[in-house]
Amino acid sequence: MTDSARTASPWYREPMMWLVAGIPAVMVTASLVLVAISVHVGADEALPVDVRRTAQIQVEDLRADRAAIALGMRGTLSIDPATGAVDVGIDPLPESAVRLRLALIHPSRAAQDRHLTLTRSGERFLGRVPLPLPAVWTVLVSADDGAWRIAGRFEAGRAAIALAPQFSEGH
């Protein structure tokens, strides 16, 4: 039997046809999967910050950070992994503060953000966060009226973190 006498086989039995049709099909499928993942995750979520509009530009409101810098505020935060007990210490201690706001911001999913009110107990501020906690948080601690704000980054497994104003005067 010679090549000229060979009968034509169906298209689906040709390896070259699978390459020609298969590679674009895989790319289209992968693209659709990535679009579905990005829509589900919410890629446009970011830190909830106050902004003001100047002409066509949005500018983040840094008054709370500047107030914390002016007051020289620093702090520590610890979360008990077994109970979810939150303990915040601030230096210098705001005399008039009875409550503080605590925001635990998830880095990519706003639905997992947690917002708490901490109550004063002597020289500390205490509260409780629902468990379980994801591994990484951006932590924002602010006055109940929003006059000042200090921040830090909490990672699971750490006993305590330092809190400080987010920006220096140079920014």
DRENLO-138516 format. One record per residue (C-alpha): residue number from 1; residue in three letters; x, y, z. Coordinates in nm, 3 decimals. Each point is the difference from the previous one (the first is absolute). Layout:
<r><pos>NUM</pos><code>ALA</code><X>X</X><Y>Y</Y><Z>Z</Z></r>
...
! end
This chain:
<r><pos>1</pos><code>MET</code><X>0.000</X><Y>0.000</Y><Z>0.000</Z></r>
<r><pos>2</pos><code>THR</code><X>0.140</X><Y>0.340</Y><Z>-0.096</Z></r>
<r><pos>3</pos><code>ASP</code><X>-0.062</X><Y>0.350</Y><Z>0.133</Z></r>
<r><pos>4</pos><code>SER</code><X>-0.219</X><Y>0.084</Y><Z>-0.295</Z></r>
<r><pos>5</pos><code>ALA</code><X>-0.222</X><Y>-0.298</Y><Z>0.067</Z></r>
<r><pos>6</pos><code>ARG</code><X>-0.052</X><Y>0.093</Y><Z>0.366</Z></r>
<r><pos>7</pos><code>THR</code><X>-0.356</X><Y>0.097</Y><Z>0.086</Z></r>
<r><pos>8</pos><code>ALA</code><X>-0.073</X><Y>0.324</Y><Z>0.180</Z></r>
<r><pos>9</pos><code>SER</code><X>-0.066</X><Y>-0.041</Y><Z>0.371</Z></r>
<r><pos>10</pos><code>PRO</code><X>-0.267</X><Y>0.200</Y><Z>0.187</Z></r>
<r><pos>11</pos><code>TRP</code><X>0.106</X><Y>0.346</Y><Z>0.125</Z></r>
<r><pos>12</pos><code>TYR</code><X>-0.017</X><Y>-0.095</Y><Z>0.367</Z></r>
<r><pos>13</pos><code>ARG</code><X>0.268</X><Y>-0.267</Y><Z>-0.051</Z></r>
<r><pos>14</pos><code>GLU</code><X>0.254</X><Y>0.251</Y><Z>-0.128</Z></r>
<r><pos>15</pos><code>PRO</code><X>0.247</X><Y>0.115</Y><Z>0.271</Z></r>
<r><pos>16</pos><code>MET</code><X>0.068</X><Y>0.327</Y><Z>-0.181</Z></r>
<r><pos>17</pos><code>MET</code><X>-0.370</X><Y>0.088</Y><Z>0.007</Z></r>
<r><pos>18</pos><code>TRP</code><X>-0.006</X><Y>-0.047</Y><Z>0.379</Z></r>
<r><pos>19</pos><code>LEU</code><X>0.290</X><Y>0.246</Y><Z>0.029</Z></r>
<r><pos>20</pos><code>VAL</code><X>-0.166</X><Y>0.254</Y><Z>-0.230</Z></r>
<r><pos>21</pos><code>ALA</code><X>-0.332</X><Y>-0.013</Y><Z>0.187</Z></r>
<r><pos>22</pos><code>GLY</code><X>0.123</X><Y>-0.102</Y><Z>0.345</Z></r>
<r><pos>23</pos><code>ILE</code><X>0.240</X><Y>0.284</Y><Z>0.081</Z></r>
<r><pos>24</pos><code>PRO</code><X>-0.256</X><Y>0.280</Y><Z>-0.062</Z></r>
<r><pos>25</pos><code>ALA</code><X>-0.267</X><Y>-0.199</Y><Z>0.187</Z></r>
<r><pos>26</pos><code>VAL</code><X>0.227</X><Y>-0.034</Y><Z>0.304</Z></r>
<r><pos>27</pos><code>MET</code><X>0.082</X><Y>0.374</Y><Z>-0.011</Z></r>
<r><pos>28</pos><code>VAL</code><X>-0.366</X><Y>0.102</Y><Z>-0.019</Z></r>
<r><pos>29</pos><code>THR</code><X>-0.089</X><Y>-0.233</Y><Z>0.289</Z></r>
<r><pos>30</pos><code>ALA</code><X>0.289</X><Y>0.128</Y><Z>0.215</Z></r>
<r><pos>31</pos><code>SER</code><X>-0.100</X><Y>0.362</Y><Z>-0.072</Z></r>
<r><pos>32</pos><code>LEU</code><X>-0.359</X><Y>-0.065</Y><Z>0.104</Z></r>
<r><pos>33</pos><code>VAL</code><X>0.116</X><Y>-0.169</Y><Z>0.321</Z></r>
<r><pos>34</pos><code>LEU</code><X>0.226</X><Y>0.297</Y><Z>0.086</Z></r>
<r><pos>35</pos><code>VAL</code><X>-0.281</X><Y>0.249</Y><Z>-0.065</Z></r>
<r><pos>36</pos><code>ALA</code><X>-0.233</X><Y>-0.202</Y><Z>0.226</Z></r>
<r><pos>37</pos><code>ILE</code><X>0.262</X><Y>-0.010</Y><Z>0.277</Z></r>
<r><pos>38</pos><code>SER</code><X>0.071</X><Y>0.373</Y><Z>-0.017</Z></r>
<r><pos>39</pos><code>VAL</code><X>-0.370</X><Y>0.089</Y><Z>0.008</Z></r>
<r><pos>40</pos><code>HIS</code><X>-0.058</X><Y>-0.232</Y><Z>0.296</Z></r>
<r><pos>41</pos><code>VAL</code><X>0.301</X><Y>0.123</Y><Z>0.200</Z></r>
<r><pos>42</pos><code>GLY</code><X>-0.078</X><Y>0.370</Y><Z>-0.045</Z></r>
<r><pos>43</pos><code>ALA</code><X>0.333</X><Y>0.127</Y><Z>-0.127</Z></r>
<r><pos>44</pos><code>ASP</code><X>-0.103</X><Y>0.364</Y><Z>0.034</Z></r>
<r><pos>45</pos><code>GLU</code><X>-0.035</X><Y>-0.009</Y><Z>0.378</Z></r>
<r><pos>46</pos><code>ALA</code><X>0.244</X><Y>0.217</Y><Z>0.194</Z></r>
<r><pos>47</pos><code>LEU</code><X>0.047</X><Y>0.160</Y><Z>0.339</Z></r>
<r><pos>48</pos><code>PRO</code><X>-0.303</X><Y>0.201</Y><Z>0.110</Z></r>
<r><pos>49</pos><code>VAL</code><X>0.148</X><Y>0.349</Y><Z>0.020</Z></r>
<r><pos>50</pos><code>ASP</code><X>-0.157</X><Y>0.344</Y><Z>-0.002</Z></r>
<r><pos>51</pos><code>VAL</code><X>0.074</X><Y>0.196</Y><Z>-0.314</Z></r>
<r><pos>52</pos><code>ARG</code><X>-0.072</X><Y>0.352</Y><Z>-0.114</Z></r>
<r><pos>53</pos><code>ARG</code><X>-0.038</X><Y>0.111</Y><Z>-0.358</Z></r>
<r><pos>54</pos><code>THR</code><X>0.219</X><Y>0.281</Y><Z>-0.130</Z></r>
<r><pos>55</pos><code>ALA</code><X>-0.088</X><Y>0.080</Y><Z>-0.362</Z></r>
<r><pos>56</pos><code>GLN</code><X>0.015</X><Y>-0.344</Y><Z>-0.166</Z></r>
<r><pos>57</pos><code>ILE</code><X>0.239</X><Y>-0.151</Y><Z>0.255</Z></r>
<r><pos>58</pos><code>GLN</code><X>-0.093</X><Y>-0.202</Y><Z>0.307</Z></r>
<r><pos>59</pos><code>VAL</code><X>0.228</X><Y>0.070</Y><Z>0.294</Z></r>
<r><pos>60</pos><code>GLU</code><X>0.009</X><Y>-0.218</Y><Z>0.311</Z></r>
<r><pos>61</pos><code>ASP</code><X>-0.088</X><Y>0.185</Y><Z>0.319</Z></r>
<r><pos>62</pos><code>LEU</code><X>0.311</X><Y>-0.022</Y><Z>0.220</Z></r>
<r><pos>63</pos><code>ARG</code><X>-0.119</X><Y>0.225</Y><Z>0.285</Z></r>
<r><pos>64</pos><code>ALA</code><X>-0.038</X><Y>-0.295</Y><Z>0.240</Z></r>
<r><pos>65</pos><code>ASP</code><X>0.355</X><Y>-0.120</Y><Z>-0.079</Z></r>
<r><pos>66</pos><code>ARG</code><X>0.143</X><Y>0.351</Y><Z>0.039</Z></r>
<r><pos>67</pos><code>ALA</code><X>-0.176</X><Y>0.036</Y><Z>0.335</Z></r>
<r><pos>68</pos><code>ALA</code><X>0.152</X><Y>-0.330</Y><Z>0.119</Z></r>
<r><pos>69</pos><code>ILE</code><X>0.346</X><Y>0.119</Y><Z>-0.113</Z></r>
<r><pos>70</pos><code>ALA</code><X>-0.047</X><Y>0.332</Y><Z>0.182</Z></r>
<r><pos>71</pos><code>LEU</code><X>-0.104</X><Y>-0.182</Y><Z>0.319</Z></r>
<r><pos>72</pos><code>GLY</code><X>0.292</X><Y>-0.245</Y><Z>-0.030</Z></r>
<r><pos>73</pos><code>MET</code><X>-0.235</X><Y>-0.297</Y><Z>0.023</Z></r>
<r><pos>74</pos><code>ARG</code><X>0.124</X><Y>-0.358</Y><Z>-0.001</Z></r>
<r><pos>75</pos><code>GLY</code><X>-0.167</X><Y>-0.318</Y><Z>0.114</Z></r>
<r><pos>76</pos><code>THR</code><X>-0.006</X><Y>-0.376</Y><Z>0.021</Z></r>
<r><pos>77</pos><code>LEU</code><X>-0.272</X><Y>-0.246</Y><Z>-0.091</Z></r>
<r><pos>78</pos><code>SER</code><X>-0.033</X><Y>-0.366</Y><Z>0.091</Z></r>
<r><pos>79</pos><code>ILE</code><X>-0.269</X><Y>-0.252</Y><Z>-0.090</Z></r>
<r><pos>80</pos><code>ASP</code><X>-0.033</X><Y>-0.325</Y><Z>0.195</Z></r>
<r><pos>81</pos><code>PRO</code><X>-0.031</X><Y>-0.271</Y><Z>-0.270</Z></r>
<r><pos>82</pos><code>ALA</code><X>-0.202</X><Y>-0.228</Y><Z>0.231</Z></r>
<r><pos>83</pos><code>THR</code><X>-0.264</X><Y>0.248</Y><Z>0.120</Z></r>
<r><pos>84</pos><code>GLY</code><X>0.017</X><Y>0.295</Y><Z>-0.240</Z></r>
<r><pos>85</pos><code>ALA</code><X>0.066</X><Y>0.240</Y><Z>0.289</Z></r>
<r><pos>86</pos><code>VAL</code><X>0.146</X><Y>0.328</Y><Z>-0.129</Z></r>
<r><pos>87</pos><code>ASP</code><X>0.229</X><Y>0.212</Y><Z>0.220</Z></r>
<r><pos>88</pos><code>VAL</code><X>0.122</X><Y>0.343</Y><Z>-0.116</Z></r>
<r><pos>89</pos><code>GLY</code><X>0.238</X><Y>0.225</Y><Z>0.187</Z></r>
<r><pos>90</pos><code>ILE</code><X>0.067</X><Y>0.356</Y><Z>-0.118</Z></r>
<r><pos>91</pos><code>ASP</code><X>0.273</X><Y>0.246</Y><Z>0.097</Z></r>
<r><pos>92</pos><code>PRO</code><X>-0.069</X><Y>0.278</Y><Z>0.078</Z></r>
<r><pos>93</pos><code>LEU</code><X>-0.333</X><Y>-0.115</Y><Z>0.137</Z></r>
<r><pos>94</pos><code>PRO</code><X>-0.282</X><Y>0.228</Y><Z>-0.119</Z></r>
<r><pos>95</pos><code>GLU</code><X>-0.160</X><Y>0.120</Y><Z>0.324</Z></r>
<r><pos>96</pos><code>SER</code><X>-0.346</X><Y>0.063</Y><Z>-0.143</Z></r>
<r><pos>97</pos><code>ALA</code><X>-0.021</X><Y>-0.325</Y><Z>-0.198</Z></r>
<r><pos>98</pos><code>VAL</code><X>-0.257</X><Y>-0.244</Y><Z>0.136</Z></r>
<r><pos>99</pos><code>ARG</code><X>-0.033</X><Y>-0.201</Y><Z>-0.321</Z></r>
<r><pos>100</pos><code>LEU</code><X>0.217</X><Y>-0.063</Y><Z>-0.306</Z></r>
<r><pos>101</pos><code>ARG</code><X>-0.088</X><Y>-0.128</Y><Z>-0.344</Z></r>
<r><pos>102</pos><code>LEU</code><X>0.192</X><Y>-0.303</Y><Z>-0.127</Z></r>
<r><pos>103</pos><code>ALA</code><X>-0.014</X><Y>-0.099</Y><Z>-0.367</Z></r>
<r><pos>104</pos><code>LEU</code><X>0.157</X><Y>-0.326</Y><Z>-0.112</Z></r>
<r><pos>105</pos><code>ILE</code><X>0.028</X><Y>0.035</Y><Z>-0.378</Z></r>
<r><pos>106</pos><code>HIS</code><X>0.050</X><Y>-0.314</Y><Z>-0.209</Z></r>
<r><pos>107</pos><code>PRO</code><X>0.256</X><Y>0.062</Y><Z>-0.277</Z></r>
<r><pos>108</pos><code>SER</code><X>-0.224</X><Y>-0.119</Y><Z>-0.284</Z></r>
<r><pos>109</pos><code>ARG</code><X>-0.355</X><Y>-0.073</Y><Z>0.119</Z></r>
<r><pos>110</pos><code>ALA</code><X>-0.210</X><Y>0.279</Y><Z>0.149</Z></r>
<r><pos>111</pos><code>ALA</code><X>-0.262</X><Y>-0.255</Y><Z>0.107</Z></r>
<r><pos>112</pos><code>GLN</code><X>0.247</X><Y>-0.133</Y><Z>0.258</Z></r>
<r><pos>113</pos><code>ASP</code><X>0.074</X><Y>0.343</Y><Z>0.155</Z></r>
<r><pos>114</pos><code>ARG</code><X>-0.080</X><Y>0.027</Y><Z>0.370</Z></r>
<r><pos>115</pos><code>HIS</code><X>-0.097</X><Y>0.321</Y><Z>0.183</Z></r>
<r><pos>116</pos><code>LEU</code><X>-0.008</X><Y>0.012</Y><Z>0.381</Z></r>
<r><pos>117</pos><code>THR</code><X>-0.043</X><Y>0.248</Y><Z>0.279</Z></r>
<r><pos>118</pos><code>LEU</code><X>0.261</X><Y>-0.034</Y><Z>0.274</Z></r>
<r><pos>119</pos><code>THR</code><X>-0.089</X><Y>0.115</Y><Z>0.351</Z></r>
<r><pos>120</pos><code>ARG</code><X>0.240</X><Y>0.147</Y><Z>0.249</Z></r>
<r><pos>121</pos><code>SER</code><X>0.106</X><Y>-0.208</Y><Z>0.297</Z></r>
<r><pos>122</pos><code>GLY</code><X>0.252</X><Y>0.190</Y><Z>0.210</Z></r>
<r><pos>123</pos><code>GLU</code><X>0.301</X><Y>0.076</Y><Z>-0.220</Z></r>
<r><pos>124</pos><code>ARG</code><X>-0.105</X><Y>-0.241</Y><Z>-0.281</Z></r>
<r><pos>125</pos><code>PHE</code><X>-0.278</X><Y>-0.038</Y><Z>-0.254</Z></r>
<r><pos>126</pos><code>LEU</code><X>-0.168</X><Y>-0.341</Y><Z>-0.027</Z></r>
<r><pos>127</pos><code>GLY</code><X>-0.233</X><Y>-0.179</Y><Z>-0.238</Z></r>
<r><pos>128</pos><code>ARG</code><X>-0.065</X><Y>-0.333</Y><Z>-0.167</Z></r>
<r><pos>129</pos><code>VAL</code><X>0.023</X><Y>-0.094</Y><Z>-0.367</Z></r>
<r><pos>130</pos><code>PRO</code><X>-0.197</X><Y>-0.293</Y><Z>-0.148</Z></r>
<r><pos>131</pos><code>LEU</code><X>0.214</X><Y>-0.302</Y><Z>-0.087</Z></r>
<r><pos>132</pos><code>PRO</code><X>0.144</X><Y>-0.144</Y><Z>-0.219</Z></r>
<r><pos>133</pos><code>LEU</code><X>0.228</X><Y>0.273</Y><Z>-0.132</Z></r>
<r><pos>134</pos><code>PRO</code><X>0.164</X><Y>-0.002</Y><Z>-0.342</Z></r>
<r><pos>135</pos><code>ALA</code><X>0.379</X><Y>0.006</Y><Z>0.003</Z></r>
<r><pos>136</pos><code>VAL</code><X>0.072</X><Y>0.366</Y><Z>-0.084</Z></r>
<r><pos>137</pos><code>TRP</code><X>-0.175</X><Y>0.329</Y><Z>0.089</Z></r>
<r><pos>138</pos><code>THR</code><X>0.059</X><Y>0.370</Y><Z>-0.034</Z></r>
<r><pos>139</pos><code>VAL</code><X>-0.090</X><Y>0.139</Y><Z>0.342</Z></r>
<r><pos>140</pos><code>LEU</code><X>-0.141</X><Y>0.352</Y><Z>0.048</Z></r>
<r><pos>141</pos><code>VAL</code><X>-0.059</X><Y>0.132</Y><Z>0.353</Z></r>
<r><pos>142</pos><code>SER</code><X>-0.163</X><Y>0.340</Y><Z>0.024</Z></r>
<r><pos>143</pos><code>ALA</code><X>-0.171</X><Y>0.231</Y><Z>0.244</Z></r>
<r><pos>144</pos><code>ASP</code><X>-0.376</X><Y>-0.047</Y><Z>0.023</Z></r>
<r><pos>145</pos><code>ASP</code><X>-0.045</X><Y>0.339</Y><Z>-0.172</Z></r>
<r><pos>146</pos><code>GLY</code><X>0.270</X><Y>-0.074</Y><Z>-0.263</Z></r>
<r><pos>147</pos><code>ALA</code><X>0.229</X><Y>0.281</Y><Z>0.123</Z></r>
<r><pos>148</pos><code>TRP</code><X>0.314</X><Y>-0.218</Y><Z>-0.021</Z></r>
<r><pos>149</pos><code>ARG</code><X>0.096</X><Y>-0.337</Y><Z>-0.144</Z></r>
<r><pos>150</pos><code>ILE</code><X>0.288</X><Y>-0.246</Y><Z>0.043</Z></r>
<r><pos>151</pos><code>ALA</code><X>0.057</X><Y>-0.315</Y><Z>-0.203</Z></r>
<r><pos>152</pos><code>GLY</code><X>0.196</X><Y>-0.323</Y><Z>-0.023</Z></r>
<r><pos>153</pos><code>ARG</code><X>0.011</X><Y>-0.337</Y><Z>-0.172</Z></r>
<r><pos>154</pos><code>PHE</code><X>-0.115</X><Y>-0.308</Y><Z>0.190</Z></r>
<r><pos>155</pos><code>GLU</code><X>0.106</X><Y>-0.349</Y><Z>-0.107</Z></r>
<r><pos>156</pos><code>ALA</code><X>-0.129</X><Y>-0.317</Y><Z>0.160</Z></r>
<r><pos>157</pos><code>GLY</code><X>0.243</X><Y>-0.153</Y><Z>0.246</Z></r>
<r><pos>158</pos><code>ARG</code><X>0.142</X><Y>0.329</Y><Z>0.126</Z></r>
<r><pos>159</pos><code>ALA</code><X>-0.061</X><Y>0.081</Y><Z>0.363</Z></r>
<r><pos>160</pos><code>ALA</code><X>-0.020</X><Y>0.378</Y><Z>-0.043</Z></r>
<r><pos>161</pos><code>ILE</code><X>0.058</X><Y>0.269</Y><Z>-0.260</Z></r>
<r><pos>162</pos><code>ALA</code><X>0.111</X><Y>0.362</Y><Z>0.013</Z></r>
<r><pos>163</pos><code>LEU</code><X>-0.241</X><Y>0.273</Y><Z>-0.104</Z></r>
<r><pos>164</pos><code>ALA</code><X>0.114</X><Y>0.336</Y><Z>-0.139</Z></r>
<r><pos>165</pos><code>PRO</code><X>-0.130</X><Y>0.278</Y><Z>-0.226</Z></r>
<r><pos>166</pos><code>GLN</code><X>-0.013</X><Y>-0.118</Y><Z>-0.361</Z></r>
<r><pos>167</pos><code>PHE</code><X>0.181</X><Y>0.292</Y><Z>-0.159</Z></r>
<r><pos>168</pos><code>SER</code><X>0.282</X><Y>0.229</Y><Z>0.099</Z></r>
<r><pos>169</pos><code>GLU</code><X>-0.015</X><Y>0.375</Y><Z>-0.061</Z></r>
<r><pos>170</pos><code>GLY</code><X>0.207</X><Y>-0.044</Y><Z>-0.317</Z></r>
<r><pos>171</pos><code>HIS</code><X>-0.293</X><Y>-0.169</Y><Z>-0.184</Z></r>
! end
